[in-house]
Amino acid sequence: MINILIVDDERVERVALKQIIEEGIENIKIVGEAENGRRAIQLAENLQPDLIFMDIQMPETDGLAAIREISKVCPAIQYIIVSAYDTFEYAREALRLGVKDYLLKPSRVDTIIETTQSVIKRIRLEKNERNTKSREQLKIQKLLDSYHEGSRVALETEKSILEQLQQGNVGVVQKLVMSFVENCDAHGKSISETQQRLIRIVLLISQVLNEIGVEIETPFYSLQATNYQQLKKETQYVLDKILYEHTTMKNEISPNIFQTLKKFIIENSHKELSLDNVAAHVNLSSYYVSKLFKEQSGTNFIDFLTECRIKNARRMMGDPAKSLKEIAFEVGFHDPSYFSRVFKRSQGISPTDYRRQLLAYHQKVL
């Protein structure tokens, strides 16, 4: 069951949104309603909802300020901004706060349901990931607790391995695992006991790397080492293989994925694109795609999408039969006024003046 809180200073908007969600989506519960940001903060702390529909312009405390406060104590809550103000500044601040979804009033019923279902899907995935991570942490803790007092240094090493894995520092992990083997040797652990623990560690390494998008073949031990010298040699071979595959995947696949993402956005920029459905196109998480965009292009998804739409608009302006309003809708903007503001901010000139100059130039050439 997904618990939802609705925040809007207009009662009729809260009632309408509640009805749309309850009638259109299964396994959800509206746990509360708030008429302003201050009340939303109180209810969020008490009710701990999974998702909050947040209006921006409200008395006392606005929506963005409320999100900032709620995120301090309830960082796992997801948000959908619902506002009649489709401004770049609001969208940029919302993204800075980690909000990925924005509904413009009035929105179509199917758009509201589709957006909500997308966020709910993300919430469930994140819950599953947290549960899986908790189970893995529990397994590791049980494994750590099974060691004797003399292996305390090795236990700390294994914890460090997990921390470095979560940060993607595979090279550091390689050194930590070898140090782990050295400690087991120094404390007189049997070869078979150390080897079994190494197998579990290697499986964990493979699993974590796969979860962050680096698919590698799980390496295996021959189980034939009869002394620590042989075990160290075999462990080094296994770790070298993991490091090689990780480096290869990172250097070769990421650029290909990014090119696929760019192509998809360019070809579909006129549609209602979100970071979630773009990420789904390449079977990656929205977090990974957002990070990939920043690393590969130095910009973010929203700015790239806007740039594509502006380029298409400039191209269409050469056709005098199309009105600016028609062009705005065709390239993916829902509000012609918002399109005009974004165009001027991007090009340094209003779309009306740009088109006038463009058509005058074409007339002169002809």
N, C-alpha and C positions, 0 to 999 in steps of 0.2 A: 504494500500500500504506500503510495506517494502522498505525503502531506503537503498541502498548499496554503499559503497565506496571500490574500489579495489586499493591496494597499492603493487606495484612490480616494481623493477628497470628495468625489461626486458619488453619492449613493447609487444613482441609476447605473453608473458605469460598473460599480462593484456587482450589482445584482445581475446585470447583463452578462458580464464576464463569467460569473459563477455559474449561471445557467448554461452557457455555451460549453464550459469545461465539464460540468457534471453530466450533461447529456451526450457529449461527444467523445469522452475518454473514460475508459474503464480503470478500475483499481486505483482511483485517486480519492482524496478526501479534503474538502475545504475546511481547514481547522480553525480559521479565523479571518476577520476583516479589520482593517484599520483605515481611519479617515485622514491620518497625517503621518509624517515620518517619525515623530516622537512616539506615537502609539505603536507604530510598526516595530520600533526598537524593543519596546517592552514585550510585545507579543512574540517576537522572534526569539528572545531569550527564554521566555516561558514555554512556548510551544515547540521550539526546535523544528520548524518545517523543513522539508527537503527543497522546496521551490517557493520563491516569492515573486508575484507580479507586482512591480513597483512603478507607480506614477512618478513623474519627475517634479512637476510644478504643484506644490502643496503648501498650505500654511504651516507656520511654526518651524518644521524641519523638512527640507525638500528631499526628494527620493535619493539623489546621489549622496547627500550627507548621511542619510539613514543607512545606505549600503555600506559606507565607510565604517560607521559605528558597529553595525551588526557583524561585519566581517572580522572585527577584532575579537569577538567572543564566539562566533559561529562561522568559522572559515569554510565549512563544507557546503553551506547553503548556496544554491544556484538561483539566478535572477533572470527575469524577463522584463525589460524596460517597456512600459506602456505609456506613450505620450503623444500629445497632439503637436509637439514641437520637434520636427525632423531637422535638427541642426547639427552641423559638423562638430561644434564644441561639445554638445551633450554626448554624441556618439564617441568622441575621442576620450572624454572623461570616463564614460562607462567602460570602454575597453581597458583603460588604465586600471580600473577597479576589478577587472576580470570578468565583466559582463559581456557575453558574446551574442545575446539575442535582443532584438529591438522590434516592438510592434508599434506601428504608427496608427493613431486614432483618426478616423475609424478604420478598422481592419476587417477584412472578410472573415466569415466564420471558418472557412476551410484553412485560411492562413493562420488563424489563431490556433486551431487544432493541430495543424501540421507542425508549427513552431513548438507548441507545448509538448507534443509527442516526441519531437527530436530532443528536447531538453530532458524529458523524462528518461529517454533511452540512455542519454549520457549519465544521468544520475544513477541509474541502475548499474551501468558499466563500472562507474567509479566505486559504487558500494561493493560490487563483486571484487574489484581490485583490492579495496581496503580489507575485505574479508579474507581474500587469498593471501594478502601480505601478512595479515595477523596470524593466519594459520602457519605460514612459513616461518614467521618470527617465533611462534610457539614451538614449532619443530626444532628450530635452531637452538632455542633456549633449552629445550629438553636435552638436546645433544650436548650443549655446553655444560649443563648441570651434571651430565653423566661422567665428566672427566674427574680425575683425582686432584687433590690439592697441588701436587707437583706439576700439574699441567696448566696452571693458572695463566702463565704467559701465552700459551697456545690458545687458550680460550679467548683472550683479548684480541689475539691475532685474527681469529675467525670472525669476531664481531667487526673488526676493521675491514675484513674482506667484504662483508655485506655492505658496509657503508660506502666503500669505494666503488662497488658494483653499481649501487644506486646512483652514483655520480658519474658513471661511465668511465672511470679511470682504470681501464683494463690492464695497462702497463704496471700500475701500482699493485693491482691484485696479483699479478704474476710474482712480484717480489714477496708479497705477503704470504702466498701459498708456499713458496720455497722456504721462507723463514719458519712457517708452520712445521714443515717436514724436519727442518734442522732441530727445532725444539722437541719434537717427538723423539728424535734420535738421542738428543741430550738427556732426556728424562727416562730413557730406557723402555719406551713403548714398543710393543711387539710389531713386527712388520705387518701382520694381518690386520691388527687393530687400526694402525695408522692408514693402511691402504683402504679399508672400509670407510673411514672418515673422509679420506681424500675423494673417494668416489662420490660421496654425498655432496661434498663441496663443489666438485666439477659439475655435477648435475644442477646444482643451484646456480652456478655461474651461467650455464647454458640457458636455463629458464629465464633468469633476469635479463640477459642480453636479448633473448627472443621477444620478451615483453616490451622492450624499448625499441623494437623495430629492426634489430640485427639478427637475422635468422642464420644460425650456424648449426652444423651437424654435431650432435652430442658426441664428444670423444669418449673413448673407453680405455680402461687399463687391461693389460694382458693377464694380470693376477699371477705373474710368474716370478716377480722379484723375490729373491731369497735373502737380500741384505739391503741396508739403507743406501748404499752406493748405487745399486741397480734401481731402487725406488726413486731416488733423486733424478737419475737420468731419464727414467720413464715419465716422471712428473714434469720435468722440463720440456720434454717432447710434446706432451699433451697441452701444456700451457702455451708453447710456441705456436701450436696449431690454432688454438683459440684466438690468440693475439693476431695471427696472420689473417684469419677469416674476418675478424672484427675490423681490422684496418682496411681490408679489401672492400668489405661491404660499405663501410663509411665513406671511402674515397670514390667508389665507382657507382654505387646505387643511388646515393643521395642526389647527385646532380641529375640523374635520369628521372628520378621521382619529381624533382623540382620542375624540370622541363615539361613533364606530363601535367603537373598542376597548373603551370602557366598556360599551357595550350587549352586545358579544360576551361579555365576562367575566361580566357580571351574569347573562346567560342560560345560561352554561355553567359557572358557578362550582362546580357539584356534580361536574364531571368532573375528570380529571387534567390540569389546565392547566399549561403552562410558558410562560416568556417567549418561547420559540422558536415554539411553535405559535400563540400569540396574535399574534406579529409576522407570521407567515406568512399569517394571515387577512387582513391588509391589505397584503400584499406589501412589507413593510419589514424591515429588519434588526432584530435584537433590541436592538442598541446604540441605534438610532434610537428605538425604542419606549420603551426605558428612559429615555432622555433626555427624550422627549416627556412621559412620565408625570410626571417631576420638574418640568418647566417648567409644565405645564398644571394640575397638582393639588397640587404640593408634597409628594406622597407617592410611594412606589414601588409596583411591580407586586404584590409579595408582600403588602404591607400592605393594598392595595385588595382583592385576592382574599380575604384573610382577613376583611376587613370584610363583604364580600358573604356569605360563608359564615355568619358570626355573625348577620347580619340574618335570613337564612333560618332559622337554628336557632331564633332567638327567635320567629319566626312559627309554626314547627312545634310549639313547646312548648305552644301553646294546645290542642293535641290530646292529651288524656290517654291515648288508645289507643296512642300511640307511646312507646317507651322512649327514654331519652336516648342509649343505644347506637345504636338505629336512626336517630335524628336525626343523630347524629355522622356515620354512614356516608352517609346520604342527602345531606347538604350538602357532602360532599367530603373529610371527614377519615378517615384510615385507622386511627387509634388513638383510642378514646374517652377514654383518660386524657389524651392530648395535647390533645384537644378541650376537656376540662374546664379544663386549665391556661390555654389560650389564651382561652377564654370568660371566665374569672375575671380575667385580666389586662386584657381589653378592657372588661368591664362592671363590674368591681369587686365582683363577686358570683359565687358558684359557680352552675353551671347548675341544680343541684338546688334551691338556695334561690330562684333566679330563677323556676323553674317553680312552686315551691310558692306563691310570692307571686302569680304570674300566675293560677294556677288558683283561688286564694282570692279574688282580685279578681273573676274571672269569676263565681264562685259567689255572691259578694255582690251583683253587679249583677243576676244572675238572681233 
